[in-house]
Amino acid sequence: MKTIKMALIALVCLLASSGCTQDNTKTKAERQGWHLSMQSYTFHLFTVIESLEKTRELGIPFIEIYPGQRMGEGFGEAVFGYGLDGEQREKLKQEAAARDVTIISSGVWTAQKEEWNQIFALAKEMGLEFISAEPAREDWDVVEAMAKKYGIKVAVHNHPSEHSYWKPEVLLESISGRNTLLGACVDVGHYKRMGLDPIASMQQLDGKIIALHFKDIAPQGEEQNLEDVIWGKGILNVKVMMEELKRQNFKGYFTIEYEADWENNLPQIRQSVDYFNQVAEEIL
């Protein structure tokens, strides 16, 4: 009996040790439920396959693919979207898995009312967690119904145009009283480009943020055309934004959309990731 008891104690200790070791391989950000993801528009000069390879090179485990991007080698003239056939969709999943990259979302989708079912069906078949989108105001009944039907979240993006969901009030009015699958994809740079305070805007969306298009932007230039810069070197106060998301107990994706240095922005992205992890170590 004593031998069995000692063996059980040893097993519990081994399992506990294993769990601790595994947890210690994660960054503080990951343990907080914060995940870095790549928006493939960062690599829009390249194909989806090349974007997957660049994402692998960066060591980023997740990606959001934008509709209309050329698929690349092995896919002929195909572009990413619901027009991909079953074989192409399966091949795309295999190409991502071979690089240890998970496709967790796609977007930003804008669509005609009759297209939403095909968009959500694609998301379901590809195993996506959510889509980022900017639905027409009159399409919300359809979009909500599709989200519920397929169990896919909708993260509403804010392009810098007054015809979009450019300020939190517009989004909140649109989704008020609707299913909790509907929320925000906060583009912090676009808020600033529209003259809004990104931190105050995030505070208005407390509890509604599914993901972010995260970035920092240059301190000079025309407001709507401020160029992206390495995180921590611009005017958005990345650390305070992260502190606000910590306050909200946000768990989700910081999607990297680096809209500058298009031909080779991997060095800038690496520095941004290093800064993100440095800040996370400080504040979490």
Secondary structure, DSSP 8 states (H G I E B T S, - for coil): -HHHHHHHHHHHHHHHHHHHHHHHTS-HHHHHTEEEEEEGGGGTTS-HHHHHHHHHHHT--EEEE-TT-B--TTSTT-BSSTT--HHHHHHHHHHHHHTT-EEEEEEEE---GGGHHHHHHHHHHHT-SEEEE---GGGHHHHHHHHHHHT-EEEE---SSTTSS-SHHHHHHHHTTS-TTEEEEEEHHHHHHTT--HHHHHHHTTTTEEEEEE-EE-SSS-GGG--EE-TTSSSS-HHHHHHHHHHTT--EEEEE---S-TT--HHHHHHHHHHHHHHHHHH-
